[in-house]
Amino acid sequence: MDNYNFFLLYIENVKKSGAWGYNLVTVINILNMKTEFLKAKTNPDASFMVRKDRSTGSLLHGHTEMELICFNAGSGSLFIGENILEFDEGDVILLGPNLPHGWKFRTQPSYEGEVLTIRFRKGFWGDDFLNLPENTVIRTMLEKSGKGIRMKKREGGGISKLMEAVMGVEGPQRIILFMEILAKMAMAGYVSLIEEEYYNMDHTPEEDKRMERITAYIRANFRNKISLKEIAGVASMNENSFCRYFKSKTRKTFIQFLNEVRIRHACRLLMESKMSIKQIYYESGFSNITCFYKYFKGVTGKSPLHYQQQFAV
């Protein structure tokens, strides 16, 4: 079975089982995205984990718990699934369960970034508590964090101090401080990290399956040339109808979407491999280096060389 059909099979199994954890990571591995799925760590004396680390970054990984991350010192790039976003010192990120993620700090001589993290099960306090009317804003925020939400430093001021305070207390005070953190975030304002690729939510189950076929095919074959006729065939549509349909659902043309997938792959290779830029643009599905430079700068705001130098060891 080829990668594309295997991908569709896993998507279908995920829908039926609802077990996003293992299945999602397996799909990502099929598409050559190295993701480590971490087992939940249990501590009989604590309902959630909090820690502070200094490092140059974190490899792409996933886990069943939610995670609150504060980049206490340093800036760099954040990986959420196939998306690559920039973060600044002081940014606070809340990620839903089973969401592959990682980050890399921009390299500076003898410098390591500092990260505070709290990892917790969404329902560790019980559904009854979260459903209290006073907790509506917190419950809403947790529900919206499925693909990640962010608070910039100006909105999230004080979060890092509260997270550090959690590390120094025991017993009920840990939960009280953690609730204070979540309440502060929920009331201060936050934004979604990732825009939905499938924007138009007014659709039928049949359209869901069609969009899954289209995007899965693109991700499995972006390294190769994909003609408009070919992708329209995947959608069982003629070319003109496909163009109108795809843009109405994604707010992007097919070429824009395809090139963004290719550029995200190139970004990861620039940071994680020793390949030359010439090798990377070819490996990412571009046949013309001029077009590669143009699209890369359009998506990242930087040239490939400048982007690579930020993360050179």
C-alpha positions, -999 to +999 in steps of 0.1 A: +000+000+000+014+034-009+019+063+015-012+081+002-036+052+007-020+043+040-025+079+052-062+078+042-067+045+060-052+059+092-074+091+090-104+069+087-094+047+116-087+079+137-122+092+130-137+059+141-116+054+172-110+090+183-076+079+193-056+107+179-024+101+198-007+070+183-025+073+150-016+109+143+021+103+151+021+072+129+007+093+100+034+119+105+061+093+105+048+080+072+053+114+057+089+115+070+083+139+098+102+124+128+080+127+158+085+111+192+053+102+210+059+105+248+042+083+273+024+102+301+045+103+333+026+097+365+035+110+399+014+098+429+021+131+447+012+155+419-017+159+394+004+178+369+040+183+360+059+216+360+096+221+351+122+246+339+147+237+313+176+254+296+185+240+261+189+249+225+155+234+216+131+205+217+127+178+190+092+173+175+072+153+199+036+146+211+018+135+242-017+129+255-016+157+280-021+194+273+010+216+277+015+252+288+048+266+276+065+299+285+096+309+266+113+326+295+145+335+277+153+334+240+135+335+207+133+311+177+110+289+157+081+268+169+069+237+151+032+228+154+026+197+132+037+208+097+036+245+106+066+267+115+060+299+135+082+324+151+082+330+189+097+357+210+110+359+246+080+360+270+055+343+246+032+319+263+018+289+243-010+265+253-012+233+233-040+207+232-034+170+236-018+148+209-005+179+190+030+173+175+053+202+185+088+213+191+110+244+190+145+256+183+162+287+197+182+309+174+218+300+180+240+324+199+275+317+212+274+299+246+236+306+249+207+283+257+171+294+259+150+289+289+115+272+289+090+268+316+064+240+310+033+227+328+019+194+314-015+183+325-045+162+317-074+183+305-098+167+330-075+162+360-098+183+382-129+165+370-157+176+346-179+189+373-154+215+384-146+227+349-183+230+341-190+254+370-203+287+356-173+306+371-150+285+350-167+291+316-138+313+303-112+287+312-132+258+297-137+278+265-099+286+263-090+249+268-115+239+241-099+264+217-064+252+224-067+221+202-043+235+176-026+259+200-032+294+213-006+321+220-003+351+243+024+376+235+045+390+263+025+422+267-007+401+273+009+373+293+030+394+317+033+377+350+026+342+337+063+331+340+065+343+376+034+324+385+047+293+367+080+295+387+060+300+419+042+267+412+076+250+413+082+262+449+050+251+466+032+218+475-003+206+482-034+226+473-014+257+467-001+242+435-036+238+421-046+273+433-016+289+415-022+269+384-059+279+383-047+315+387-025+311+356-053+297+335-077+324+347-052+351+339-047+337+304-084+333+297-093+368+307-063+386+292-069+375+256-052+351+233-050+342+196-050+309+177-016+298+166-026+280+134-053+291+110-074+262+098-064+250+063-100+241+057-115+275+065-151+273+053-169+253+081-202+253+062-197+219+046-211+184+045-195+150+056-190+143+018-170+176+015-150+167+045-139+134+028-132+153-004-109+178+013-092+150+032-084+133-001-071+165-016-048+176+013-036+141+020-026+137-017-008+170-017+012+161+015+021+127+001+032+139-033+044+175-028+080+165-038+068+157-072+051+178-099+013+178-093-007+191-122-040+208-119-056+180-139-041+154-115-054+170-083-088+178-098-090+140-106-084+132-069-113+155-061-134+139-089-140+173-105-130+191-136-102+217-134-123+249-134-147+235-108-118+223-086-101+258-087-133+275-075-140+248-049-105+247-034-103+285-031-137+287-015-126+262+012-090+273+019-090+310+007-059+300-013-052+289-048-040+253-053-005+266-062-003+288-031-013+259-009+011+235-025+040+259-023+034+266+013+035+229+021+068+228+002+083+258+020+074+244+054+092+212+045+122+233+033+123+252+066+125+220+085+153+207+063+173+240+067+172+237+104+176+199+109+199+187+081+233+194+066+219+195+031+228+223+007+202+249-003+203+234-038+196+199-024+168+213-002+149+232-029+150+200-051+140+178-021+111+202-014+095+198-048+108+229-066+123+226-100+135+262-103+158+278-077+146+313-085+110+304-077+122+286-046+139+318-033+108+339-042+083+317-025+106+311+005+110+348+012+073+354+006+064+329+033+091+334+059+103+370+052+139+357+049+162+342+023+169+305+027+206+313+037+196+338+063+170+314+077+196+286+079+222+308+095+199+316+124+200+279+135+236+270+125+255+253+153 
